[in-house]
Amino acid sequence: MALLSVKNLCAYYQTELYGISRTVRAVDGVSFELFPNEIYGVAGESSCGKTTLIKVISGNFKHPLKVVSGSVDYHFGSRSVDILHTSKEELRSTVRWKEISYVMQGSMSVLNPVRKIIKTFEDIVNTHDRITDKKAILEQARTHVNRLGLPTEVLNSYPHQLSGGMRQRVAIVLATIFQPSLIIADEPTTALDVVVQRGVLQMIKNVQAKSNNTVLLVTHDMAVHANVADRVMIMYAGRIAEEAPTEIIFNAPRHPYTQHLISSLPMIGERSTKASLKGSPPNLANPPSGCRFHERCPYIMDICRTETPEMVTVGDKHRVACHLVKESAQ
């Protein structure tokens, strides 16, 4: 059984200013599933809907973001949770951090700059586990930090005393203290150099291997997905363009947008010039009709301008939304 089932999710930013209403279709008809014990990657360029998607599936959204339609259902063992119709109190007390945790983009957004790391541990444990015994919390924190390979000295440090990579590791430690079923990692390697990125990614893989949980890894960096993810979803303009196991995404992509992403990756020793896509992503306040990629697609057909492509299954766990693929399958 799937850990998470998302069906036909539409989440829009709806605003009104000076009597003028504006709707941004940030996530528009997205459906996918996450399974236990896998690392699932979400890729796509900026403003494709990645961050909005994880806000909704974590239940951490508010006005002007509104879920217009669709469902987000979790299955934690024998317990099912409809995240869109669960009270804030229940989310805080039984779901967040215990079942779903969130590694935010930028470690300094997580850590209070004027409090030691152990104090942040105390805040999280007090809030979500109702434990107030500081000695018990310290012992729990030490055990967890050591289990994930960090020195216990970090607990007595302020964030500014730690390097960027160490702060990001601390953020991962904080997010996994209750060994949640799902870890959502939003751009966990942003602003880190390549060597530190490798250490952070290895830590995420180690956490997933030890706890057998599921990781939803959101990043625009395709090289990160190649090294970490089991399956990858490619998003474009609020919709899913393609989803497949990582090996297939990199070796046999079917959607033109995915093909461009893969071909744009640099190869060691390669001297050829990389071509960029023409144009820019569409404005989601006024998206184009039909396929949202058609204005930039080198293989555009008449049907692409008028009809939204259906999601077609072309192989084991391989789905593509493209008229070209549907035409060749028929």
C-alpha positions in Angstrom: 0.0 0.0 0.0 1.1 3.5 -0.8 2.3 5.7 2.0 0.9 8.8 0.3 -1.7 9.1 -2.5 -2.2 12.4 -4.2 -5.1 12.5 -6.7 -5.9 15.3 -9.1 -4.6 18.0 -6.7 -5.3 21.6 -7.7 -3.8 24.3 -5.5 -4.0 27.9 -6.5 -2.9 31.2 -5.1 -6.0 33.4 -5.1 -5.7 37.1 -4.3 -7.8 40.2 -4.7 -6.4 43.8 -4.8 -8.3 46.9 -5.6 -11.2 44.9 -6.8 -9.0 42.9 -9.2 -9.0 39.1 -8.6 -5.9 37.0 -9.6 -5.5 33.3 -9.6 -2.1 31.6 -10.0 -2.5 27.9 -10.9 0.7 26.7 -9.1 -0.3 23.0 -8.9 -2.9 22.0 -11.4 -4.1 18.4 -11.6 -1.2 16.5 -10.0 -1.5 12.8 -9.1 1.2 10.5 -7.8 2.0 8.0 -5.1 4.8 7.5 -2.6 5.7 4.1 -1.3 7.4 3.1 2.0 11.2 2.9 2.0 12.0 4.9 -1.1 13.6 8.2 -2.1 11.3 10.0 -4.5 12.8 13.0 -6.3 10.8 16.1 -7.6 12.6 18.2 -10.2 11.8 21.1 -12.4 12.9 24.7 -12.9 11.9 27.6 -10.6 8.2 28.4 -10.3 7.2 25.0 -11.6 5.2 24.3 -8.4 7.6 22.2 -6.4 7.4 24.2 -3.2 3.7 24.7 -3.4 3.2 21.0 -3.8 5.2 20.2 -0.6 3.3 22.9 1.3 0.0 21.2 0.5 1.1 17.6 1.1 2.6 18.6 4.5 -0.6 20.5 5.5 1.4 23.6 5.9 -0.4 26.1 3.8 -2.7 29.2 4.3 -4.2 32.1 2.5 -3.7 33.0 -0.3 -2.9 29.4 -1.2 -6.1 27.4 -1.5 -6.7 23.8 -2.4 -9.4 23.9 -5.1 -9.8 20.2 -5.6 -8.2 16.8 -5.2 -7.1 14.7 -2.2 -4.0 14.0 -0.2 -4.2 10.8 1.9 -1.6 9.1 4.0 -1.5 5.6 5.3 0.7 5.3 8.5 0.5 1.6 9.2 -3.2 0.8 10.0 -4.0 4.5 10.4 -5.2 6.7 7.5 -5.0 10.5 7.5 -6.7 12.9 5.1 -4.3 15.8 5.4 -6.7 18.3 3.8 -9.4 17.7 6.4 -7.4 17.2 9.6 -7.5 19.9 12.3 -4.4 22.0 13.0 -4.3 20.6 16.5 -4.3 17.0 15.3 -1.6 17.8 12.7 0.6 19.4 15.4 0.1 16.7 18.0 0.1 13.5 16.0 1.3 14.1 12.4 4.0 16.7 12.2 7.5 15.7 13.1 6.2 12.2 14.3 4.9 11.0 10.9 5.9 13.9 8.5 9.0 16.0 9.0 10.3 18.8 6.9 14.0 19.7 6.2 13.7 23.3 5.1 15.7 25.1 2.4 18.5 27.0 4.2 19.5 25.7 7.6 19.5 29.2 9.1 15.8 29.4 8.5 15.4 26.5 11.0 17.9 27.3 13.7 17.4 30.2 16.2 20.6 32.3 15.9 20.5 33.3 19.6 19.9 29.8 21.1 22.0 26.8 21.4 21.2 23.7 19.3 20.0 21.7 22.4 17.4 24.4 23.1 15.9 23.8 19.7 15.8 20.1 20.5 14.0 20.9 23.7 11.4 23.1 21.9 10.6 20.3 19.4 10.4 17.5 22.0 8.3 19.7 24.3 5.9 20.6 21.6 5.4 17.2 19.9 6.1 14.7 22.7 5.2 16.7 25.9 8.5 15.8 27.6 9.7 18.5 29.9 12.6 16.6 31.7 15.7 18.4 30.3 18.0 15.5 31.3 15.8 13.0 29.4 15.7 15.4 26.3 19.5 15.8 26.5 20.0 12.0 26.5 17.6 11.5 23.7 19.4 14.3 21.7 22.8 12.8 22.3 21.8 9.3 21.3 20.2 10.6 18.1 23.1 12.9 17.2 25.6 10.0 17.7 23.4 7.6 15.7 23.7 9.9 12.7 27.4 10.4 13.1 27.6 14.0 14.5 29.7 14.9 17.5 27.7 15.7 20.7 29.5 19.0 21.0 27.2 20.5 18.4 24.4 20.4 20.9 26.1 23.0 23.0 26.9 25.3 20.0 25.2 28.3 18.6 24.3 28.1 14.8 26.9 30.8 13.9 29.6 28.5 15.4 28.9 25.8 12.9 29.7 25.6 9.2 26.9 25.7 6.6 27.2 22.0 6.0 27.1 21.2 9.7 24.1 23.4 10.2 22.3 21.5 7.4 23.2 18.2 9.0 21.8 19.5 12.3 18.6 20.4 10.5 18.3 16.8 9.2 19.0 15.5 12.7 16.2 17.7 14.1 13.8 16.6 11.4 14.3 12.9 12.2 14.4 12.8 15.9 11.1 10.9 16.1 11.9 8.7 13.1 9.0 9.9 10.9 7.4 7.9 8.1 8.0 10.7 5.6 10.9 13.2 5.4 10.4 16.1 3.0 13.7 17.7 2.1 13.4 21.0 0.3 16.6 21.9 -1.6 18.8 20.5 1.2 22.0 21.1 -0.7 21.4 24.8 -1.7 24.4 27.1 -1.2 26.7 24.2 -0.2 29.9 23.4 -2.1 30.1 20.1 -3.9 32.1 18.2 -1.2 29.7 19.3 1.5 26.7 18.4 -0.7 28.0 14.9 -1.0 28.2 14.6 2.8 24.6 15.9 3.3 23.2 13.6 0.6 25.0 10.6 2.1 23.5 11.5 5.5 20.0 11.6 4.0 20.6 8.2 2.5 22.0 6.8 5.8 18.9 8.1 7.7 16.6 6.5 5.1 18.5 3.2 5.3 18.5 3.0 9.1 14.9 4.1 9.6 13.3 2.6 6.5 11.3 5.7 6.0 10.4 7.5 2.8 12.2 10.7 1.6 10.6 13.2 -0.8 13.6 15.1 -2.2 12.8 18.4 -3.9 15.6 20.0 -5.9 16.2 21.4 -9.4 19.7 19.8 -9.4 19.3 16.7 -11.6 22.8 15.4 -10.6 21.5 15.1 -7.0 18.6 13.0 -8.2 20.9 10.8 -10.2 22.9 9.9 -7.1 20.1 9.6 -4.5 16.6 9.1 -5.9 14.9 5.8 -6.7 12.1 7.5 -8.7 11.9 11.0 -10.2 8.9 13.2 -11.0 9.6 16.1 -13.5 7.3 19.1 -13.1 6.7 21.8 -15.6 4.3 24.8 -15.0 2.3 23.2 -12.2 1.8 19.8 -13.9 3.7 16.5 -14.1 5.5 16.1 -17.3 7.1 12.7 -16.6 7.6 10.2 -13.8 9.8 7.1 -13.9 12.5 5.2 -12.0 15.7 7.3 -12.0 17.6 5.0 -14.4 14.9 5.4 -17.0 14.6 9.2 -16.5 18.3 9.6 -17.3 18.7 6.9 -19.9 15.4 6.9 -21.8 13.4 10.0 -21.1 10.3 10.4 -23.3 9.0 13.9 -22.6 10.8 16.7 -24.6 11.2 18.8 -21.5 12.9 15.9 -19.6 15.1 15.2 -22.6 16.3 18.8 -22.5 17.0 18.6 -18.8 19.1 15.5 -19.3 20.9 16.8 -22.4 21.8 20.0 -20.6 23.8 18.2 -17.9 27.6 18.6 -18.4 29.7 15.5 -19.1 33.3 15.1 -18.0 35.6 15.9 -21.0 32.7 17.1 -23.2 33.5 20.2 -25.2 30.3 20.7 -27.1 28.0 23.8 -26.6 24.8 23.2 -24.7 21.7 24.6 -26.4 19.1 26.3 -24.2 15.3 26.2 -24.7 13.7 29.1 -26.4 11.4 31.4 -24.5 10.6 31.1 -20.8 8.1 29.2 -18.5 4.5 30.4 -18.9 2.8 32.8 -16.5 0.7 30.6 -14.3 -1.8 33.4 -13.7 -2.6 33.1 -17.4 -1.3 29.7 -18.6 -1.5 28.7 -22.3 -4.2 26.4 -23.5 -3.3 22.8 -24.3 0.1 21.5 -23.3 1.8 24.1 -21.2 5.2 23.3 -22.7 4.0 23.7 -26.3 5.4 27.3 -26.8 8.9 26.0 -26.1 8.7 22.5 -27.5 10.7 21.7 -30.7 8.2 19.0 -31.7 5.0 21.0 -31.4 1.9 19.7 -33.2 -1.5 21.4 -33.7 -3.1 19.3 -31.0 -0.5 20.5 -28.5 -2.0 24.1 -28.7 -5.5 23.1 -27.9 -5.7 19.8 -25.9 -4.1 19.1 -22.5 -2.1 15.8 -22.9 -3.3 12.8 -20.8 -0.9 11.0 -18.5 0.1 7.8 -20.3 1.8 4.8 -18.8 4.6 3.6 -21.1 6.4 1.1 -18.9 6.8 -0.1 -15.3 6.3 2.9 -13.1 6.9 5.2 -16.1 4.3 7.8 -16.9 4.4 10.6 -19.5 2.1 13.5 -20.3 2.8 14.2 -24.0 0.8 14.0 -27.2 3.9 12.6 -29.1 4.1 9.7 -26.7 0.4 9.0 -26.8 0.5 9.1 -30.6 3.4 6.7 -30.8 1.8 4.3 -28.3 -1.4 4.2 -30.5 
